[in-house]
């Protein structure tokens, strides 16, 4: 298959470079393809009685500081991995899964590249893996890069 639009999803953790290099190899071998990079910042939720409402729908600036910090980290990530992209985006979403699936539908993504951390025990039961949650819902092929246990955020 000829992939025209490849999306790399990153959590910007220290092992994200492993996933970035896999995506880079795919793009480098397909000169007619374009690469986009996406990072999701989970939306701050505000409680109104029994309902939770995304704060971004109420106040545009509420997650702005977190998004600005993420944009700076994303720029460093792109430089460090020598990624040449047509689009790099930091966006807010209620969940990582929702943000990724929406982006794939909206931007006609052909191939999704995402990392998946191994989780065991209660961590697997409570949070699950984003990759596991999105695979049934994305309208494109997916490359899931297996990573070791979750790591801390890059300083």
Buried (B, 14 or more C-beta within 10 A) or exposed (E): EEBEBBBBBBBBBEBBBBBBBBBBEBBEEBEEBBBBBBBBBBBBEBEEEEEEEBBBEEEEEBBEEBBEEBBEBBEEBBEEBEBEBEEBBBBBBBBBBBBBBBBBEEEEBBBBBBBBBEBEEEBEEEEEBBBEBBBEEBEBEBBBBEBEEBEEEBE
